[in-house]
């Protein structure tokens, strides 16, 4: 059960990392919202002056919060996983998939064929990591004392 908990924590770490990246992109690209706000309110552009500043500050705070949650889940993944490689690859694959989904939903981004080939290879490696039998325990010499 500990391996499943480690994989779940690693997947959540990848998701929170992708949310942090989306928050950063929103924080740095909030200027376009001023035009949307002015178009929506008509000539009353007064409230729209502060909108990008407020959104940048809020999204900047989200970057810090999402990264803190991501590192918390990643530390738990390392604790519960059978190896650090499994936790790292699971987190990375989850981050790639989450970033692709969030990029498509929030920013209408698409990915090239080479990106899809790369993520497929990563997922295949992840499958190999999760289906491989665990390594055997170290065999101690019978005369060797435990310390």
C-alpha positions, -999 to +999 in steps of 0.1 A: +000+000+000+029+024+006+039+023-030+004+033-041+005+062-016+039+073-029+026+072-065-005+092-056+016+118-037+040+120-067+011+125-091-004+152-069+030+169-067+031+170-105-004+185-106+005+212-081+037+220-100+016+225-132-008+247-113+021+268-101+034+272-137-001+283-148-003+308-120+031+322-131+019+325-167-012+343-156+008+366-133+031+376-161+005+378-188-023+396-169-020+428-190-044+416-218-072+414-192-073+452-191-085+454-227-111+427-220-123+446-189-125+479-208-144+463-236-168+447-211-174+480-191-175+503-221-160+537-216-156+533-178-120+522-177-114+534-141-118+500-124-098+483-151-066+502-142-061+481-111-072+448-124-039+436-138-020+447-107-045+428-084-043+397-106-005+398-108-003+400-070-029+372-065-013+349-091+021+356-076+008+345-042-006+314-059+028+305-074+043+305-039+014+285-024+012+260-052+050+254-050+048+249-013+021+223-017+039+207-045+071+202-025+051+189+004+035+162-017+069+154-034+085+149+000+057+126+010+061+107-023+098+102-016+089+089+019+063+064+007+079+053-026+101+023-030+127+044-048+134+081-055+134+074-093+098+061-091+087+092-073+106+116-096+094+100-129+058+098-116+059+134-106+075+145-139+050+126-160+021+139-140+034+174-144+037+170-182+002+157-185-013+183-162+006+211-179-007+199-213-043+197-201-042+231-182-024+247-212-051+235-235-080+245-212-067+279-201-045+291-229-057+271-260-022+257-264-015+227-286+017+205-287+038+193-316+042+156-325+077+156-310+062+166-276+037+137-278+065+113-287+085+125-257+056+121-232+048+087-246+084+075-240+082+090-205+049+072-198+064+039-211+093+043-187+069+051-159+050+019-167+083-001-166+092+014-132+058+006-117+056-030-131+091-041-123+095-064-094+111-049-063+148-055-059+158-083-036+168-075+000+205-075+007+218-108+018+241-106+049+267-132+057+254-154+085+285-147+107+281-110+103+267-093+133+239-067+131+248-034+145 
